[in-house]
Amino acid sequence: MAGSWDGSYDPGSQSDESYHFERLHIEPIYDTFVCPLTKQVMRDPVTIENGQTFEREAIEKWFKECKESGRKLVCPLTLKELKSTDLNPSIALWNTIEEWTTRNEAAQLDMACKSLNMGSSENDVLLSLKFIQHICQKNRSNKHVVRNADLIPMIIDMLKSSSRKVRCKALETLRVVVEEDADNKAILAEGDTVRTIVKFLSHEQSKEREEAVSLLYELSKSEALCEKIGSINGAILILVGMTSSKSENVLTVEKADKTLENLEKCENNVRQMAENGRLQPLLTQILEGPPETKLSMAAYLGELVLNNDVKVHVARTVGASLINIMKSGSIQSREAALKALNQISSYEASSKVLIEAGILPPLVKNLFTVGANQLPMRLKEVSATILANVVNSGYDVDSIPIGPDHQTLVSEDNVHNLLHLISNTGPPIECKLLQVLVGLTSSPTTILNVVAAIKSSGATVSLVQFIEVPQKDLRMASIKLLLNLSPHMGQELADALRGTVGQLSSLIRVISENTGISEEQAAAAGLLAELPERDLGLIRQMLDEGAFQLIISRVVKIRQGEIRGTRFVTPFLEGLVRVLARVTFFLSDEPDAVALCREHGLAALFIDLLQANGLDNVQMASAAALENLSQESKNLTRLPELPAPGFCAAIFPCFSKLPVITGLCRVHQGTCSLRESFCLLEGQAVHKLVALLDHTNEKVVEAALAALSTLVDDGVDIEKGVTVLCEAEGIKPILEVLLEKRTENLRRRAVWVVERLLRTEDIAYEVSGDQNVSTALVDAFHHADYRTRQIAERALKHVDKIPNFSGIFPNKG
C-alpha cells in the first residue's frame, strides 16, 4: 500500500516528492480509503445498494454515463445490475479518513517546519513549500494552522535563499498563505517583509518579478497594506514602469495595473502615481472625489512638473472642473485650482483647450474685481500668469466675449483696466500683465485695438519707464511689448525715449551687457531698429552717449566668432546692424556721423556683412548703409588741385595742355579711399553687391541695386561707372532684375539703372537686339508710375524703340 505526502495515491506514477513524505505517514493508506474509480483517498465516501463504497462525485458520474448511453445500471466493480441509484453517506469511513488525514498532515507539517531553513537541501525546502501550498488550498482553515505553527516567518526567510527556485516558490507560497486571510497579511505587514518583496520587482529574473507582483496584488487588497506598500521608496515607480513595459508578459502587466488600482485607496499613493506618470487616478479624484480630496489633489496637481503632452490630456480631462472650482469655490479651493491651471496653461496647445473650456471670462473677472469678493494679490498674480499663458497661445482671443455688450479682452475698457492694474500693482503682477499685452500685440488681429487703447489712455510714457526697472523679467516684458508696438507707434516711442529721463541709456545698457546674448538683448536691439530711421534727435543722442561704439564692438565680436551659440544671436545681430546702418542716413547733416564711420571703418564692416549668408535683414541693412555711404563719397572725395595756367595759355588757349594726374578714382574723379570717402570701388564692394542681385529676397535685391545705382548717379562719371559694372559682370544681373519684375519698387529701381546703362552706345547696341529687355521697358512705359514711365521712355529712345525728335524740334525756352 503506497501513500503520498499530499494524500494522493497513484500506483502508476509515484513521484520523488510523494516518496519523500510517504515515510512520514503514521500509518499506511488503507485500501478502504481509496475510491476504486479515482484511485485516490476519498473525501466524500458513499455506499450503493450492493454495499460497495465510492467517491460520491465519481459514482454519480458513472450512473450518469450509464443513463446517457442507454446501458443497464450496473455496479462498476461487480458489473451486476442495480435497481437503484440511491447513495448512502459512509459517515464512519469519512470520520476514519479525516482522522487519518489529520494525523498524517500534522506529521508532514512538522517535517515541513524542520525543512524550512537554510541548511536544508533545495529539494526538501521546495517540497515543504509545496506541501504548505497544498494544505492551504485544500482547506482555508489550514491557513490558521500554518500561522499558529509560525511557518510564515520561516517562509519569509526563504526569500533570502541563494536558490532562485526557492525564492520563487517562497513568493508563490506566501501569496497562497495570505489569500483572503487578513491575519496572515498582518504578519507580512510587520518588519521589512514588504520592502523585501518590492525589491523582487526589479530582479533580472522575470519569474521572480511575476511572483512578486502577484503577491503584492494580493497584499494590496488590504487597505492597511496599501499604505505600507506605497511608503516603500520606489515601489509605485517600479509598478508604474511595469504597466508600460513592453518586455513584461501580459499577466505581469495586468497584475501590476490591478495592484496600482488597489493602491489608489490612499491619497499619498495617488500623489506618487501622478509624480511617476500615472495621472489618471489623481484626475479621477479631482472629478469624482469628495470636496476635501478634490482640494488636495488640485493643489498637488499645481506642484507637479508635467510634460507638454500630459498637459493637453489634463486640460481636456479636468480643465472644466478646475475652472468651475476657480469660479465659485472658497479662497483655499480657488487657490488650488488656479495653481493647477497655471501649471497646465504653460503649454500653447493645453492653453487653447482651457480657452475652449471657458477659462477667459472668469480669469479676467478675477483680475478686475475689487471689493469684498476680490482675490488676494498673490492669487491675482497667478491669474495674471495664466492669462499671459493663454493669450500667448496664439488663440484668437478677440473672438471670445468676456463681458456685457460683447466686449472682448481687447475692447478699449478692458485694455484700460489692464493698463490701470499695471500702474497700481507690484513688479511680479506687473510683469505678468505686460506679458498679457505682449501676447495681445503679437497678433495682427488684436494689436491695433491695443495700440488705440494705449494712445487714448496716454500710457506710452509709463510703459517706456519700465525699461529702467532693476527686475530683469519685468524689464524684458516691457521691451518685448514696446518692440511689438514700435511699427505702429514708432515716433511716439522715439519721443518718449529721447530726453533726459534715461530710458534710452537703459536700453543701450541692456544691449551692451557681456553676459552672452539673451532674449532681452535681442528684443532691445530690435526695438531700437524699429524706431523711425530718420529721427535726427535720436541719432544725436545715441552719438553723444557712445551707443554706436558699443554696437560696433558687439557686431565685430559676433563676426569674429567671439560670441556664438545662443538662439538669439541672429535677431540680435540683425537689430544691431539695422541700428548701425541708421547713422549713415545723416552723413550730410551730422559731422560726428562721418567721423564715426571713418574712425571705426564702418564701410569695410558693412561690406563684410554683405556676405552674412542666411541673414537677409543683415544683408539688406548693410546694402542700404553702403548706398548712403556711397552717395556721400561724392562730397568726401578729394578732387585734384590743377596748377594755374601760364601767361601764354591764358592768352592763347591753344597753347594750354591739361596735366595728366594718375591714381584718381574712375567714378568720382578724385582721390578716394574706403575709410575716408567710403568709395565702393576702393572697397571692392561692387562684386559682392552684384552677387546679391540673385538673392531670393526681393528686399535684399532692391537694397543691393540701390547701392550699385550710386555708381551711375548724377555727380559721378556715369560712363566710368557703367564700365565698373561691366567689369564686375553686373550688367546681365541688372537686366535680369528688370525682366523678373518681382515688385513695383524693384522695377522702378531697375528701369532707372538700365536707362543709365543704355547711355553707353555699346550696351545700347547690344541690348537693342534683346526683345525681352525691350518688352520689359515697354511694359514699364505703359503701366508704371509717371516718373518711371518717363525714364522708360528715355531708355527706349537709347535702343531706338521710340523716335528721338530732340534733333528735329529745337528746344524752346
Secondary structure, 3 states (H helix, E strand, C coil): CCCCCCCCCCCCCCCHHHHHHHCCCCCCCCHHHECCCCCCECCCEEECCCCCEEEHHHHHHHHHHHHHHCCCCECCCCCCECCCCCCEECHHHHHHHHHHHHHHHHHHHHHHHHHCCCCCCHHHHHHHHHHHHHHHHHCCHHHHHHHHCCHHHHHHHHHHCCCHHHHHHHHHHHHHHHCCCHHHHHHHHCCCHHHHHHHHHHCCCHHHHHHHHHHHHHHCCCHHHHHHHHHCCCHHHHHHHHHCCCCCCHHHHHHHHHHHHHHCCCHHHHHHHHHCCCCHHHHHHHHHCCHHHHHHHHHHHHHCCCCHHHHHHHHHHHHHHHHHHHHHCCHHHHHHHHHHHHHHCCCHHHHHHHHHCCCHHHHHHHHHCCCCCCCCHHHHHHHHHHHHHHHCCCCCHHHCCCCHHHCCCCCHHHHHHHHHHHHCCCHHHHHHHHHHHHHHHCCCCCHHHHHHHHHHHCCHHHHHHHHHCCCHHHHHHHHHHHHHHHHHHHHHHHHHHCCCCCHHHHHHHHHHCCCCCCHHHHHHHHHHHHCCCCCHHHHHHHHHCCHHHHHHHHHHHHHCCCCCCCCCHHHHHHHHHHHHHHHHHHCCCCHHHHHHHHHCCHHHHHHHHCCCCCCHHHHHHHHHHHHHHHHHHHHHCECCCCCCCCHHHHHCHHHCCCCCCCCCCCCCCCECCHHHHCCCCCCCCHHHHHHHCCCCCHHHHHHHHHHHHHHHCCCCCHHHHHHHHHHCCCHHHHHHHHHHCCCHHHHHHHHHHHHHHCCCHHHHHHHHCCHHHHHHHHHHHHHCCHHHHHHHHHHHHHCCCCCCCCCCCCCCC
